[in-house]
């Protein structure tokens, strides 16, 4: 089977699994970031976090993404968003595992990566890193650009998407990188962040205060309403806003019927 034929097979498999976002990044993109990328980093990903450092046989990283449904996210922080987040994570793990097995069965040994790789919030507070960055993999696979909140933005769902990756020995052509900066620089994420973790100035994408984010997540987890989600729900980027008729909703002064619905959901799932 040729590389092009295999790529078509992977695309068909992802359609069967109802995966809307799919990208391919040769591992050489970690060594030599393409010039077309929309952002330049002063500090690039350390070599120990490269896919070929984790799975030496890896030739290509396949990145898949599932959306976080905007109307549910709008209730955040809430038990509703908490459950959605967990559901999307489980689905990502399952689908990535299936794709890895599918490729291995075709003679291309492949492994899936968990959507998170830090263990627990207590670990994250001491060491705020996962062993592999899916958002950077998605970036190198041409799926989007970074926003002010240091989250990857996609044209389809803005930052309201979760990613995971598959490392494969198949050598596949990388997804075309458009090089568009999708961030509108509206600073809504900066304004709305409840712990002031998002920076307004400096290098772009600006580093986020991960410890402040993790501390808030720790508090919300005790209330069964983690993660926070505010910086991604207020982002204006994404076609999902049009699909859900949310183009003109402002979260500092929402229409009554929406605010009423959100408050209803937010009253449940909290330890008192």
Secondary structure, 3 states (H helix, E strand, C coil): CCHHHHHHHHHHHHHHCCCCEEEEEECHHHHCCCCCCCCCCCCCCCHHHCHHHHCCCCCEEEEEEEECCHHHHCCCCCHHHHHHHHHHHHHHHHHHHHHHHHHHHCCCCEEECCCCCCCCHHHHHHCCCCCCCHHHHHHHCCCCEECCCCCEEECCCECCEEEEEEEECCCCCCCCCCCCCCCCCCCHHHHHCCCCCCCCCCCCCCCCCHHHHHHHHHHHHHCCCCCCCHHHHCCCCCCHHHHCCCCCCCCCCCCHHHHHHHHHHHCCCCCC
